Amino acid sequence: MLAQGTMGGIVTGRMFQAARPFVRELGLLGPTICYQGAWVVDTASERRLLDRPIAPDLVREILEEFNVVDLHLQLYSDDRYYCERSNRFSELYASLAGIAPVVGPLAERFLNRSATKAVVVADPARAERVEEHARRHFGDRLYITRSYPEFVEMLDPGVDKGRALEFVAHSLGLSMDRVLAIGDSWNDLPLLERAGIGVAMGNAPAEVRERADAVVGDVADDGVCEALERFVLR
């Protein structure tokens, strides 16, 4: 794919430092989109091309709503993430990200500060209720999405993967009809809907598969390779 002049990049909800090893291993040259589109990073220089954090007043409001004893809240800044205490939810996140949190009082650290994103980690049924509450309380003042069943992610309202992909395409002089995107979760819907061809993995939730232009195999069946063979290497 790279040999024939097609540029590729990772679009992820993860922190940049969590995405970096995969970008390097794959030899990708395109900008890296991370934090659900809040950051776009130049892969070679690691310079931020786009940075859209949550404003300090909304961070305070998130703390008021979700920084409570029986919920696990994480806030992100400068490519690190912070939480009040270590528990099974912080361990779950760390096991997926490969990065440990900075533990300590969130209200002190984020007093009058912005945050790249906020994530509540909870059991899936509780996470669904948290998402509903967040949507009722914040409305369109935050972008709210789910990446895993346990994660409720909150970001600046101008952020999503699709907008970031459009930013990258424009910076490279590409029209969106020349862009292929592949995704497998709810947070990928804006990505798939804005790309010229939006492809859902076979393991994606039903609502994601229904709104994609095409569906390929799941991870075990090399769905990404299938998509590249069908739409790029032809």
Secondary structure, 3 states (H helix, E strand, C coil): CCCCCCCCCCECCCCHHHHHHHHHHHCCCCCEEEHHHCEEECCCCCCEEEECCECHHHHHHHHHHHCCCCCEEEEEECCEEEECCCCHHHHHHHHHHCCCCEECCHHHHCCCCCECCEEEECCHHHHHHHHHHHHHHHHHHCEEEECCCCEEEEECCCCCHHHHHHHHHHHCCCCHHHCEEEECCHHHHHHHHHCCEEEECCCCCHHHHHHCCEECCCHHHCHHHHHHHHHCCC
